[in-house]
Amino acid sequence: MSINQSGWRPEMTAGDSRAPAPGFTGNKALMLEEPLIFEIGDGETTGVDLPAVARTGASRFGGLARTAPIGLAGLSEPETVRHYTRLSRQNYAIDLGLFPLGSCTMKHNPRLNEKMARLPGFADVHPLQPVDTVQGALGVINELAFWLIELTGMHGVAMSPKAGAHGELCGILCIKAALEKRGEGHRKVILVPESAHGTNPATAAFAGFTVEDIPATPDGRVDLAALEARLGPDIAAVMITNPNTCGLFERDLKAISDAVHAAGGYVYCDGANFNAIVGRVRPGDLGVDAMHINLHKTFSTPHGGGGPGSGPVVLSEALSPFAPLPYTARTRDGHVHLIEEERAEEFSAEHFDGRLDSFGRMTAFHGQMGMFTRALTYILSHGADGLRQVAEDAVLNANYVLRSLEDVLDAPFAGAGPCMHEALFSDANLAQGFSTLDIAKGLIDEGFHPMTVYFPLVVHGAMLVEPTETESKAALDQFIGALRSVAERAKAGDAALKSAPHFAPRARLDETLAARKPVLVWKDPAPQREAAE
Ligand SMILES: *Cc1c(COP(=O)(O)O)cnc(C)c1O
């Protein structure tokens, strides 16, 4: 087996009082070591008992019939349940505690949302059902679309993208289509700030554009003068995150938009951090042309292993005609209409004065119905005043974390005023040889999932903490106490921190190797052993 059954790891010294004595099983307290499913399963066991198939006549599979074993691990039902439950206990979840990952917005998923999403009329609809049997589901998509337009002050919304990054691609493809329609397909450069999420440059490159960096000012914002100096006839768009990934509001966004528009480009806004400004700022008022909204961040739908994402894209009047089909809209007759390709012309005449010129499709169907239902439930249960308070409390909580820790951890932009929804720290002032990674690993022993580390890239050894509005002051104080204690140990040079975590099922993995050379396919070690013998 590939696991260390003793539970004793080389980095633990015998004198380390936290290190458990090697036990008989390798299990710790009520946590069981769990091998890979392939190591405990076999090809013979199955959880279901099917009668043997009587062979009548020749196989209809022809040359496609399988001749070798299928190679899947077989387990009985109780073994399967235990395997996955044990693995799940080695994980961390928002239902266990504060999840400080910056930029990821790990907030409580209200149970009311879950109840609504599980109503059979939503949970069991099939995308190929006749349209007149799914009017309620289309009504939900349409009502959510209405609220997204209302909250952002934009003109239209494409609901189908299935994640933030997918939404970025949708928005950039709209921009590409609009430029081509204008006969300006030669605009090939997209400007992206240094602090951008990695998906921004990846999206621009994937859509066939060249990416150029915009530098940041010393206070962590886009350098407006540098941006203006670069604008010209080759610039297709800028992609700007607001609030940005340093947790700061881009105060100059309106000036940026005006300058970009004057130069013939479009403004893409990464709206993944919309939860910090929802109900307070409308991106449409800032001159944004396209912005994705991560329903799984701002509107609390589960993500990160807990559920799929959903990244609707709101569009300006200039970009709306290029949105991908299908569109769901309430037309002038008051009914909800599904606008597929075959009805696009009718829809175009009705809503776009005949200008509708969709770039195509993003997905086979309408998007993530379960996420739509959860997000609409969240919006309606909060109401306009409640959503505004979401943003205010998210910002208040982040500032509480920032001010409570700035005396132990370097906070590079804290001097310039309050932050938005996330607090950014750096590794300056740690003891010689200690790093952000040591703090992250030390937090695990204190019962917390680490914060986002080494992002954004503009800050050395960045630690980005996003508490979200759903944490109480008591929960924040507990987290702050834990992070303060670990930070103090890193400043004092406590050697035990270098080998943390001591209580987790696994300690320090070679994450670089895992990312560069991922082993994604299990290979049965038996044939290799036999060959060696
Ligand atoms: C999360 C995030 C994204 C990407 O969203 P996904 O749904 O993970 O694809 C993009 N930009 C920022 C700033 C984000 O925080």
The ligand as a Tripos MOL2 file, in Angstrom:
@<TRIPOS>MOLECULE
LIG
   15    15     1     0     0
SMALL
NO_CHARGES

@<TRIPOS>ATOM
      1 C1        -13.3800   32.6210   -8.2940 C.3       1 LIG1
      2 C2        -12.8540   33.6590   -9.1750 C.ar      1 LIG1
      3 C3        -12.8400   33.4840  -10.5760 C.ar      1 LIG1
      4 C4        -13.2020   32.1960  -11.2900 C.3       1 LIG1
      5 O1        -14.4490   31.6760  -10.9730 O.3       1 LIG1
      6 P1        -14.7260   30.1050  -11.1620 P.3       1 LIG1
      7 O2        -16.1710   29.9430  -10.8850 O.co2     1 LIG1
      8 O3        -13.8550   29.4070  -10.1720 O.co2     1 LIG1
      9 O4        -14.3610   29.7310  -12.5630 O.co2     1 LIG1
     10 C5        -12.3810   34.5320  -11.3520 C.ar      1 LIG1
     11 N1        -11.9580   35.6730  -10.8030 N.ar      1 LIG1
     12 C6        -11.9490   35.8810   -9.4500 C.ar      1 LIG1
     13 C7        -11.4690   37.1960   -8.8970 C.3       1 LIG1
     14 C8        -12.3880   34.8720   -8.5910 C.ar      1 LIG1
     15 O5        -12.3720   35.0620   -7.2800 O.3       1 LIG1
@<TRIPOS>BOND
     1     1     2 1
     2     2     3 ar
     3     2    14 ar
     4     3     4 1
     5     3    10 ar
     6     4     5 1
     7     5     6 1
     8     6     7 2
     9     6     8 1
    10     6     9 1
    11    10    11 ar
    12    11    12 ar
    13    12    13 1
    14    12    14 ar
    15    14    15 1
@<TRIPOS>SUBSTRUCTURE
     1 LIG1         1 GROUP 0 **** ****
